[in-house]
Amino acid sequence: MNQWILPMVGERVFVNDVALRDGFQIEPVFVPTDDKVKLANGLARTGLHKIEVTSFTSAQAIPALRDAEAVMRQIQRVPGVTYVALVLNARGAERALACEVDEINLVVSASETHNLCNTRMTRAQSLQVLRAIVEQVRGKMAVNISVSTAFGCPMEGPVAPQEVLAIGDAFVSLGVNGITLCDTTGMANPAQVYQSCQGLRERWSKTAVTLHFHNTRGMGLANVLAGLAAGVRHFDASLGGLGGCPFAPGASGNICTEDLVHMLQNMGYDTGVDLSALLACARGLPSLVGHGVPGQLLMAGPSDRHYPVPADFNDTLTRAQERDAQSAGARA
């Protein structure tokens, strides 16, 4: 990143929220179905590009999302919003089709070790399963492939960029609609992100490229800036900063949706998102999950927030003016 790249006036950046799936799936408490539906409906009215609503996976493996069908069938679809669900196998794809999901998100890890731990399959086995799913839903719904540990694996360490590109190329050839590069445990740094993402929009010109960052080591928004500089214009985030990874115990979650939107809008980008409405959704999160959330904007408020002057301000000002007058008189 040799120079700072500023946006063209009103340049569009697309923000996707994953809190309902990526955030809630690791929460120890079950968020009631009605509350999930209410939150999904609220988020949809903020102007977000996509909302990852749930995952059609095993209720035993992810009990927090065992109400996937109920949630998808009860939400109020807002025109212009893409409703996404995570799918890992053919049965999950069938369930998503039955619920008329707009887009399914498929997952494979760039790291062999992480893929085995996460899906109990080798990468080759995952790719075989996912290719079959792409054919299964072709013409019926959009497909996005998420490449986990794209910037590093917590068990193997660095991941060669060629591994990530090979997976992406394979799915581009299948005609998927999007590819998401995931910093699953927050190992990425801005220089790495810029170098890895430079040229991707040209390489996969007909496929939307999304970046999915975690804030595990406090570099999430810095990595977004690097992605922007490299030409990426689609980003995942999670309301309140919810989320995390079981392979990074104690780590914070995804980058925070409202913090991301606030930064982008202050820089001059057009996110299409009503920040006030987004913050209203975020304020309800602590009561849903039973604890505070790491989002900064929820605590501090937007940077254009004005605070009242102290009650003794006028007295302080008067005393300061009197001292100035005395100093001026002494100099005369």
C-alpha positions as CSV (number, residue, x, y, z in Angstrom):
1,M,0.0,0.0,0.0
2,N,2.2,2.8,-1.3
3,Q,-0.4,5.5,-1.2
4,W,-3.7,6.4,0.5
5,I,-6.6,5.9,-1.8
6,L,-9.6,8.1,-1.2
7,P,-13.1,7.3,-2.5
8,M,-14.7,9.0,-5.3
9,V,-17.6,11.1,-4.0
10,G,-20.5,8.8,-3.2
11,E,-18.7,5.6,-4.2
12,R,-20.7,2.6,-3.2
13,V,-19.6,0.0,-0.7
14,F,-21.8,-3.0,0.1
15,V,-22.2,-4.1,3.8
16,N,-23.5,-7.6,4.7
17,D,-24.5,-8.4,8.3
18,V,-23.9,-11.9,9.7
19,A,-24.9,-11.5,13.4
20,L,-28.0,-13.7,13.2
21,R,-25.9,-16.6,12.0
22,D,-22.2,-16.1,12.7
23,G,-22.9,-14.2,15.9
24,F,-25.7,-16.2,17.5
25,Q,-24.3,-19.6,16.6
26,I,-21.7,-19.5,19.4
27,E,-23.8,-17.8,22.0
28,P,-24.5,-20.1,25.0
29,V,-28.1,-18.9,25.3
30,F,-30.8,-19.7,22.7
31,V,-32.2,-16.5,21.3
32,P,-36.0,-17.0,20.8
33,T,-37.3,-17.4,17.3
34,D,-39.5,-14.3,17.6
35,D,-36.6,-12.2,18.7
36,K,-34.5,-13.4,15.7
37,V,-37.3,-12.6,13.3
38,K,-37.7,-9.1,14.9
39,L,-34.0,-8.4,14.6
40,A,-33.9,-9.7,11.0
41,N,-36.8,-7.4,10.1
42,G,-35.2,-4.5,11.8
43,L,-31.8,-5.0,10.0
44,A,-33.5,-5.4,6.7
45,R,-35.0,-1.9,7.0
46,T,-31.6,-0.3,7.7
47,G,-30.5,-0.5,4.0
48,L,-28.0,-3.4,4.5
49,H,-27.1,-5.2,1.3
50,K,-27.3,-8.8,2.6
51,I,-28.3,-10.4,5.9
52,E,-27.1,-13.9,6.7
53,V,-30.1,-15.1,8.6
54,T,-29.3,-18.6,9.7
55,S,-27.7,-21.9,8.8
56,F,-29.3,-25.1,7.6
57,T,-27.0,-27.4,9.5
58,S,-27.4,-30.0,12.2
59,A,-29.5,-28.9,15.2
60,Q,-27.3,-31.1,17.3
61,A,-24.1,-29.4,16.1
62,I,-25.5,-25.9,16.3
63,P,-28.5,-25.9,18.6
64,A,-28.6,-22.1,18.7
65,L,-29.9,-22.1,15.1
66,R,-32.2,-25.1,15.4
67,D,-35.1,-22.9,14.3
68,A,-33.7,-22.1,10.9
69,E,-36.9,-23.0,9.0
70,A,-39.2,-21.1,11.4
71,V,-37.0,-17.9,11.2
72,M,-36.8,-18.0,7.4
73,R,-40.5,-18.5,6.9
74,Q,-41.5,-15.8,9.4
75,I,-39.3,-12.9,8.3
76,Q,-40.7,-10.1,6.2
77,R,-38.8,-9.9,3.0
78,V,-37.7,-6.4,2.2
79,P,-37.2,-5.7,-1.6
80,G,-33.5,-5.1,-2.4
81,V,-32.2,-7.2,0.5
82,T,-30.5,-10.5,-0.1
83,Y,-31.4,-13.1,2.5
84,V,-28.6,-15.7,3.0
85,A,-28.2,-19.0,4.8
86,L,-25.1,-21.1,5.4
87,V,-25.3,-24.6,3.9
88,L,-22.7,-27.5,4.4
89,N,-24.3,-30.4,2.5
90,A,-27.1,-31.5,0.1
91,R,-29.7,-31.8,2.8
92,G,-29.0,-28.3,3.9
93,A,-29.4,-27.1,0.4
94,E,-32.8,-28.8,0.1
95,R,-33.9,-27.1,3.3
96,A,-32.8,-23.7,2.0
97,L,-34.6,-24.3,-1.3
98,A,-37.8,-25.2,0.6
99,C,-37.5,-21.9,2.5
100,E,-36.9,-19.9,-0.7
101,V,-33.5,-18.5,0.5
102,D,-32.1,-15.9,-1.9
103,E,-28.5,-17.1,-1.6
104,I,-26.7,-20.0,0.1
105,N,-23.2,-19.6,1.5
106,L,-20.9,-22.6,1.2
107,V,-17.7,-23.0,3.2
108,V,-14.4,-24.6,2.7
109,S,-11.1,-23.9,4.4
110,A,-7.9,-23.0,2.7
111,S,-6.2,-24.9,5.5
112,E,-6.5,-28.7,5.5
113,T,-6.3,-29.0,9.3
114,H,-9.0,-26.3,9.8
115,N,-11.2,-27.9,7.2
116,L,-11.0,-31.3,8.9
117,C,-11.8,-29.7,12.3
118,N,-14.6,-27.6,11.0
119,T,-16.4,-30.0,8.6
120,R,-14.8,-33.4,9.4
121,M,-13.9,-33.7,5.7
122,T,-10.7,-33.2,3.8
123,R,-10.6,-30.2,1.4
124,A,-10.9,-32.6,-1.6
125,Q,-14.0,-34.1,0.0
126,S,-15.5,-30.7,0.8
127,L,-14.9,-29.5,-2.8
128,Q,-16.6,-32.6,-4.2
129,V,-19.6,-32.0,-1.9
130,L,-19.8,-28.3,-2.6
131,R,-19.5,-28.8,-6.4
132,A,-22.5,-31.1,-6.2
133,I,-24.5,-28.5,-4.3
134,V,-23.7,-25.8,-6.9
135,E,-25.2,-28.1,-9.5
136,Q,-28.1,-29.0,-7.2
137,V,-29.3,-25.3,-6.9
138,R,-28.2,-24.0,-10.2
139,G,-30.8,-21.6,-11.6
140,K,-32.8,-21.7,-8.4
141,M,-30.7,-19.5,-6.0
142,A,-27.5,-17.6,-5.9
143,V,-24.4,-19.3,-4.5
144,N,-21.5,-17.7,-2.5
145,I,-18.4,-19.7,-1.5
146,S,-16.6,-18.6,1.7
147,V,-12.9,-19.6,1.9
148,S,-12.1,-19.8,5.6
149,T,-8.6,-19.3,7.0
150,A,-7.8,-17.4,3.8
151,F,-5.2,-15.3,5.6
152,G,-3.8,-17.8,8.1
153,C,-4.7,-20.9,10.1
154,P,-4.5,-21.0,13.9
155,M,-3.1,-24.6,13.7
156,E,-1.0,-24.6,10.5
157,G,0.1,-20.9,10.5
158,P,0.5,-19.0,7.2
159,V,-1.6,-20.1,4.2
160,A,-0.1,-19.8,0.8
161,P,-2.1,-17.3,-1.4
162,Q,-2.0,-19.9,-4.2
163,E,-4.2,-22.2,-2.1
164,V,-6.8,-19.5,-1.8
165,L,-6.7,-18.6,-5.5
166,A,-7.0,-22.2,-6.6
167,I,-10.2,-22.7,-4.6
168,G,-11.6,-19.4,-5.9
169,D,-10.7,-20.3,-9.5
170,A,-12.4,-23.7,-9.1
171,F,-15.7,-22.1,-8.1
172,V,-15.5,-19.2,-10.5
173,S,-15.3,-21.9,-13.2
174,L,-18.6,-23.3,-11.8
175,G,-20.3,-20.0,-12.1
176,V,-20.8,-19.1,-8.4
177,N,-22.1,-15.6,-7.8
178,G,-19.6,-14.6,-5.1
179,I,-16.4,-15.5,-3.2
180,T,-15.7,-14.4,0.4
181,L,-12.2,-14.5,1.8
182,C,-12.4,-15.0,5.5
183,D,-9.9,-14.1,8.2
184,T,-11.4,-16.7,10.4
185,T,-9.4,-16.1,13.6
186,G,-8.1,-12.6,13.0
187,M,-4.6,-13.4,11.8
188,A,-4.5,-11.0,8.8
189,N,-2.7,-7.7,8.7
190,P,-3.3,-4.7,6.3
191,A,-0.2,-5.3,4.2
192,Q,-1.1,-8.9,3.7
193,V,-4.7,-8.1,2.9
194,Y,-3.6,-5.5,0.3
195,Q,-1.1,-7.9,-1.4
196,S,-3.5,-10.8,-1.4
197,C,-6.5,-8.9,-2.7
198,Q,-4.8,-6.7,-5.3
199,G,-6.1,-7.7,-8.7
200,L,-8.9,-10.0,-7.5
201,R,-11.6,-7.9,-9.0
202,E,-10.0,-8.3,-12.4
203,R,-9.1,-12.0,-11.9
204,W,-12.7,-12.8,-10.9
205,S,-14.4,-10.0,-12.9
206,K,-17.8,-11.6,-13.0
207,T,-17.8,-12.7,-9.4
208,A,-18.4,-10.5,-6.4
209,V,-15.5,-10.5,-4.0
210,T,-16.3,-10.1,-0.3
211,L,-13.9,-9.8,2.7
212,H,-14.9,-11.2,6.1
213,F,-12.7,-10.0,8.9
214,H,-12.6,-10.8,12.6
215,N,-11.3,-8.2,15.1
216,T,-9.4,-10.8,17.2
217,R,-6.2,-8.8,17.4
218,G,-7.7,-5.3,16.8
219,M,-6.9,-5.0,13.1
220,G,-10.3,-5.6,11.6
221,L,-11.1,-2.1,10.4
222,A,-7.5,-1.5,9.3
223,N,-7.8,-4.6,7.2
224,V,-11.0,-3.2,5.7
225,L,-9.0,-0.1,4.6
226,A,-6.4,-2.3,3.0
227,G,-9.2,-4.2,1.2
228,L,-10.7,-0.9,0.0
229,A,-7.2,0.2,-1.3
230,A,-7.0,-3.1,-3.2
231,G,-10.4,-2.5,-4.9
232,V,-12.7,-4.7,-2.8
233,R,-16.2,-3.1,-2.2
234,H,-18.1,-5.9,-0.4
235,F,-17.6,-6.5,3.3
236,D,-19.1,-8.8,6.0
237,A,-19.7,-7.5,9.5
238,S,-21.7,-8.5,12.6
239,L,-24.0,-6.2,14.5
240,G,-22.4,-5.3,17.9
241,G,-19.3,-7.2,16.9
242,L,-20.8,-10.5,17.9
243,G,-19.2,-13.8,16.8
244,G,-15.9,-15.5,17.2
245,C,-14.2,-18.8,16.4
246,P,-13.9,-21.9,18.6
247,F,-10.3,-22.3,17.5
248,A,-9.4,-18.9,19.0
249,P,-10.7,-19.1,22.6
250,G,-11.5,-15.8,24.2
251,A,-11.2,-14.0,20.9
252,S,-13.5,-11.1,20.0
253,G,-15.9,-11.6,17.2
254,N,-16.4,-10.2,13.7
255,I,-15.8,-6.5,12.9
256,C,-18.8,-4.6,14.1
257,T,-21.4,-3.6,11.5
258,E,-22.2,-0.2,12.9
259,D,-18.5,0.7,13.5
260,L,-17.8,-0.3,9.9
261,V,-20.7,1.7,8.5
262,H,-19.7,4.7,10.6
263,M,-16.1,4.6,9.3
264,L,-17.1,4.2,5.7
265,Q,-19.7,7.0,5.8
266,N,-17.2,9.4,7.5
267,M,-14.7,8.6,4.7
268,G,-17.2,9.6,2.1
269,Y,-18.4,6.2,0.9
270,D,-22.1,5.5,0.2
271,T,-23.2,2.4,2.2
272,G,-26.9,2.8,1.6
273,V,-27.3,2.2,5.4
274,D,-29.3,4.3,7.9
275,L,-26.8,4.4,10.7
276,S,-29.3,5.6,13.3
277,A,-31.6,2.7,12.5
278,L,-28.6,0.3,12.7
279,L,-27.7,1.6,16.1
280,A,-31.3,1.1,17.2
281,C,-31.0,-2.6,16.3
282,A,-27.6,-2.9,18.1
283,R,-29.0,-1.4,21.4
284,G,-31.2,-4.4,21.8
285,L,-28.4,-7.0,21.5
286,P,-27.2,-7.1,25.1
287,S,-30.6,-8.1,26.4
288,L,-30.9,-10.8,23.7
289,V,-27.5,-12.5,24.4
290,G,-27.3,-11.6,28.1
291,H,-24.0,-9.7,28.0
292,G,-22.4,-6.6,26.7
293,V,-21.2,-6.4,23.1
294,P,-17.8,-5.1,21.9
295,G,-19.0,-2.6,19.3
296,Q,-17.4,0.8,20.0
297,L,-20.0,3.0,18.4
298,L,-22.7,1.7,20.7
299,M,-20.7,2.9,23.6
300,A,-19.3,6.2,22.3
301,G,-21.9,7.3,19.8
302,P,-21.2,8.7,16.3
303,S,-18.3,11.1,15.9
304,D,-20.7,14.0,15.1
305,R,-22.4,13.6,18.5
306,H,-22.4,16.8,20.4
307,Y,-22.3,17.0,24.2
308,P,-23.6,19.8,26.4
309,V,-21.1,22.2,27.8
310,P,-20.4,21.9,31.6
311,A,-22.7,23.8,33.9
312,D,-19.9,26.1,35.1
313,F,-18.7,26.9,31.6
314,N,-19.8,30.5,31.6
315,D,-18.1,31.1,35.0
316,T,-14.9,29.5,33.6
317,L,-15.1,31.6,30.5
318,T,-15.6,34.8,32.5
319,R,-12.6,34.1,34.7
320,A,-10.4,33.3,31.7
321,Q,-11.5,36.6,30.0
322,E,-10.7,38.5,33.2
323,R,-7.2,37.0,33.3
324,D,-6.7,37.9,29.7
325,A,-7.8,41.5,30.4
326,Q,-5.4,41.7,33.4
327,S,-2.5,40.4,31.4
328,A,-3.2,42.9,28.6
329,G,-3.4,45.8,31.2
330,A,-0.1,44.7,32.7
331,R,1.6,44.7,29.3
332,A,0.3,48.2,28.5
